[in-house]
Amino acid sequence: MELATTRRERRRGLLGRDAIAGVLVLRPCRQVHTIGMRFPIDVAFCARDGRVLRIVTMREGRVSRIVWRARFAVEAAAGSFDRWGVRRGTILIVRESAVDE
């Protein structure tokens, strides 16, 4: 897991990469884009308690709708959330200590 909390880290996100192993957590985040990205991603917009409010799969060159109640977003390679069983209503727990593992 990677965590992006500064404006610069969130702006950079997954740009310049060919893939991601695991997830990138963007905090705070209510909207994402895939402009300039090289691969499609799954995005889960989550409430403060980690409850998934909305999931989208985004191809390159797209901009998501704003999810006003979202406090953070989790990005992964397209298809990951289906494999992991992540759905709307799932609670995702982000442990910042896991970033260095």
C-alpha distance (Angstrom), angle and dihedral (degrees) to the residues before:
residue distance angle dihedral
M1 . . .
E2 3.78 . .
L3 3.78 123.9 .
A4 3.82 124.6 -150.1
T5 3.79 112.5 -169.2
T6 3.79 105.5 148.1
R7 3.77 121.8 79.3
R8 3.80 90.1 -115.6
E9 3.82 93.9 49.9
R10 3.81 92.1 47.6
R11 3.81 92.2 47.6
R12 3.82 91.1 51.2
G13 3.80 94.2 44.4
L14 3.79 110.4 144.5
L15 3.80 96.0 -20.5
G16 3.79 114.8 135.5
R17 3.80 94.4 22.3
D18 3.79 128.9 113.5
A19 3.82 94.3 -152.9
I20 3.79 144.8 -14.2
A21 3.77 128.7 -127.5
G22 3.79 107.4 -151.7
V23 3.80 121.2 -13.3
L24 3.78 142.9 -47.7
V25 3.80 116.1 -141.4
L26 3.80 116.5 -154.7
R27 3.80 113.8 -161.1
P28 3.00 120.8 -146.5
C29 3.79 100.8 18.2
R30 3.81 136.1 147.1
Q31 3.82 100.2 160.5
V32 3.81 136.9 25.8
H33 3.79 137.7 -170.7
T34 3.79 135.0 -155.6
I35 3.80 97.0 -156.4
G36 3.80 107.5 141.9
M37 3.80 93.7 11.0
R38 3.79 122.1 133.5
F39 3.81 100.9 -147.8
P40 3.83 139.8 32.3
I41 3.80 119.5 -99.4
D42 3.77 141.8 -161.6
V43 3.81 114.2 -128.8
A44 3.80 125.8 -164.0
F45 3.79 115.2 -166.5
C46 3.79 109.0 -153.9
A47 3.81 137.4 -163.4
R48 3.79 122.1 -127.4
D49 3.82 91.1 -88.0
G50 3.83 91.9 52.6
R51 3.81 95.9 -103.9
V52 3.80 110.5 148.7
L53 3.81 108.3 -118.4
R54 3.80 99.4 176.9
I55 3.80 137.7 1.6
V56 3.79 124.2 -159.3
T57 3.78 134.4 174.4
M58 3.77 109.4 -143.3
R59 3.78 129.1 -162.6
E60 3.77 120.6 -150.2
G61 3.81 117.3 -71.5
R62 3.82 98.3 28.5
V63 3.82 136.2 123.0
S64 3.79 120.8 -146.8
R65 3.75 125.8 -134.4
I66 3.78 115.8 -101.4
V67 3.80 114.0 -96.6
W68 3.79 100.4 -154.9
R69 3.81 97.6 -166.1
A70 3.83 93.4 48.3
R71 3.79 118.1 111.3
F72 3.79 97.6 178.9
A73 3.79 141.2 7.3
V74 3.78 131.5 -141.5
E75 3.82 117.9 -150.4
A76 3.80 125.5 -164.4
A77 3.79 137.8 157.3
A78 3.82 112.5 -69.2
G79 3.81 111.1 -85.5
S80 3.80 94.7 25.3
F81 3.79 96.2 107.9
D82 3.82 91.9 52.3
R83 3.81 90.1 51.2
W84 3.80 91.7 47.0
G85 3.82 95.1 44.4
V86 3.82 94.4 -118.8
R87 3.81 110.1 160.3
R88 3.80 138.7 160.6
G89 3.80 106.4 -66.7
T90 3.81 94.7 28.0
I91 3.80 112.8 131.9
L92 3.80 113.4 -129.5
I93 3.78 117.0 -162.9
V94 3.79 115.6 -153.1
R95 3.77 113.0 -160.3
E96 3.77 109.8 -168.2
S97 3.80 89.8 -157.7
A98 3.84 87.6 65.5
V99 3.81 89.9 66.3
D100 3.80 92.9 82.0
E101 3.82 95.7 43.1
